[in-house]
Amino acid sequence: MNRICPLENRVREYAWGSFAAIQDLLGLDRGSRTRPMAELWMGAHPLAPSLVRAGGARLPLDRVIEEDPEGTLGPFAARAFGGRLPFLFKVLGVRLPLSIQVHPGVEPAREGFQRENAAGLALDDPGRFYRDASHKPELLCALTRFHALKGFRPVGEILPLLEGTAPGGLAGEIEALRERPDGRGLRALVARILGMDEDRRKRVIREALREGGETGEEEGPLVWVRRLAADFPGDAGVLAPLLMNLVTLEPGEALEIAPGELHAYLRGTGLELMANSDNVIRGGLTLKAVDRDELLRVGSFHPEAARPLRPVRVGSGLAVYPSEAAEFQLGRVRVAPGRDFEAPGERCVEIHLCLQGEGAFLCGSGGGSVGFSRGDALLVPAGAPAYRVRGDGLLYRATIPGRIRA
């Protein structure tokens, strides 16, 4: 594979999706706004591979890679990842909150996949949590203001929030956390909250809604407790904003979600770049299957403030988001009249998505040019010649780092 090609990408429709975000990006007609479009997938995932438009044909990206792994991915990436694209790139349109969830690390993923295989669960079984043997780090970059829960607040923040909202219903849990204000104490607290019977759970939520009173905060934890209670009445996950870091990202800011880190996306439009895995263990705020015991087993309960990531400029027109992931790297490419972006000749595979403006990829060695505008996605295989991006626009680039980190 040696030339830059446009990609056609699949949209996934889920109940929590937006009626406008992805539709606006893709320039779809008014009829599309009657359906909740949740995710636009760009990659080679077998459930919804992108189609590569090349020479009048439309070929699934996974097949293109299979036919020429080194030319598409690059020799380093083809060897490192067994001839497979190691990342999945998405646009998320989040209208309603997604579930509280965790993605497993390497060993839990391998063990869980083997265990569910041995139990005879089909890969598409709705009660299955491990659909492959891979871990799943991910990065979420905001395109609009984006609200999320990520990891656990410092215990010094959790205690006053609980004391102010459920001093009676959670009196024992509050005292236990005060006596053990660390990760083990947090794990025990979450276990007790998730394990409450229905009657007690409803009493605690009613108390939290009553005792929380009015607040001047537009997006504070008590505001989100009320919103979640309206969307998921009686679900213990309603209390999550009191325990977890509530993060508001401005456009261009990002969060890195490590394997084992509890999180939930609440509202907004963003880009999600992740390892190409479908392992999700849910604990609440969902109608799908949950496994609270597994979440407690593989989750990380270390209390730590969440800090947004900002891109770091690495060259003319390019900034990248720092990440520990070996499978992916997210970059932001800005071009303007007289300020082109020039890419090196040696690189791994890239997928570019245009968010603003328009322009063209100008390819060396007689490779011609490929134009783009808002909503367009392009595949830049490793075998393509050096290129220059010219125009006036903003693109986000998903690629593979140049080496595997130990």
Secondary structure, DSSP 8 states (H G I E B T S, - for coil): --S-EEEE-EEEEEEEEESSHHHHHHT--GGGGGS-EEEEEES--TTS--EEEETTEEEEHHHHHHH-HHHHH-HHHHHHTTTS--EEEEEEEESS---EEE---HHHHHHHHHHHHHTT--TT-TT---SSS----EEEEESS-EEEEEEE--HHHHHHHHHHH-TTTTHHHHHHHHHS-SHHHHHHHHHHHHT--HHHHHHHHHHHHHHT---S-SSSHHHHHHHHHHHSTT-GGGGHHHHEEEEEE-TT-EEEE-TTB-EEEEEEEEEEEEES----EEEESSSS---HHHHHHH-B--B-----B--EEEETTEEE-----SS-EEEEEEEBTTB-EE--SS---EEEEEEEEEEEEEETTTTEEEEEETT-EEEE-TTS--EEEEEEEEEEEEE--SS---
